[in-house]
Amino acid sequence: MTWETIIGLEVHVQLLTRSKMFCGCSATFGDPPNTHVCPVCLGLPGALPVPNELAVRLAVRAACALGCTVHRRSLFARKNYFYPDLPKGYQISQFEEPLATAGALEFVSEQRGPVTIGIRRLHLEEDAGKSFHDRVPGMTAVDFNRSGVPLVEIVSAPDLRSPAEARAFLVALKAVLRYLEVSDCNMEQGSLRVDANLSVRRAGDPELGTRTEVKNLNSFSGVERALAFERDRQIAAVGRGEAIEQRTMLFDASSGAVRPMRSKEESHDYRYFPEPDLPPLVLVSGLLEEERCKVGELPSAKHQRFMREYGVSAQDAGVLTAHRRLADEYEEEVRLGADPRETANWFINVGLSHTDAAALEKVMLQVHDEEFTTGKQRIVPWPPGVVRDAIEALRRGELSHQAAKKVLAELAARKRSDVVRMAQELGLIQLRDEAQTEVWVRETLAAHAGEAARYRRGETKLLGFLVGQVMKRSQGKADPKAVSAALTSALEGSVGRQ
Ligand SMILES: [Zn+2]
């Protein structure tokens, strides 16, 4: 018996803004509990919400990237339910008239090749607070810092056909949203959350089976594991002739199992109605067009083009196109005349080692400030042209590879851009002085007489080691090619003499 698995996803993504959706409180993650709260996000009587323009812009940008129809007029609605971390008793969301509908996301499925997955809708909403059941013994603690943080909910069509495909969809979605600086999509910090609907049917059956909703999916691998578990559970049940009950299931990451929620937890009737405190959301003239322009070439297309146009490896192209600003900085350097493959190497292996993940997220956030203020920050730690200058100095033989690495690291640390002067100051300009090279070679062979003797007995692979020792002795100033030649002639030419 062949079975078909039908999966649809609902993805909640936190928008990369400094402040919340309807008030000026900070949206920062990880600060002490209840330090970013005000009457609006605590839902105190009489407080009125005011929409965050940047959140609206980022949602529009995401919708454009997903090829959605963006509606110039949409409606905020109240989603009513009771929970201790929801002080208002409702979440402001969008229901009947969402911001965007009818889009698609393309990616390559391992089983089916290139696939296009429908996006049914994308709407704006605010997050709820967070309950902690393990902080205070016997009690539940509530943190409202999250309350009112801006989100988009992205709902896919039930077009996914396996747990692995669901995971690939999320990877592709994350790549687009991060690239466009819509969200950092950090699952550990809750800025990307997934609920999934899954049903199974016998292959060829035109009717859809009864679906269940799986919640509490905290990682991409968790999504895949939970959906595989739920698929197998449904197939086994249907195989035994049992009916699938439409209900909400919870994934337990530690056991890998999926269990039904208590029915009290899942009973919900949200009684949506239009938000009386907010007028319809009408996009001002030009906003949609501006955000559409910012989308441009998507990361998957850029990835392919970088490989084709610049001859960089798939892996390097992946790193360079993960952030739009990094991709732009790379192309700018190449336009200034730098060798594309060398530039990729220096950007990735030296440039990004100065920029840790947290710093990168910070840069992403500053991008949005920049839209309203001035000032520019780069992802690679050098101004344009520095990597090109270093590559040229290498080519001229003034710098060894090792020395270039040192010079670039120093320039980054001291925020300078003068490659040759820095190399001079550090005494790293490569010596073409043959006599000096001979001295280093002689000293090295004397210090490593054992290795030299083994080399002469045929262990020629020790040459690399000896070259390294000479380079070390020269403090990176020697030219490795000249060293290699001098060593070879010293070792093979006059045996035993020094
Ligand atoms: Zn607030």
Boltz pocket constraint, residues with backbone or C-beta under 6 A from the ligand:
constraints:
  - pocket:
      binder: B
      contacts: [[A, 20], [A, 23], [A, 24], [A, 25], [A, 36], [A, 37], [A, 38], [A, 39], [A, 40], [A, 41], [A, 42], [A, 147], [A, 148]]
      max_distance: 6.0
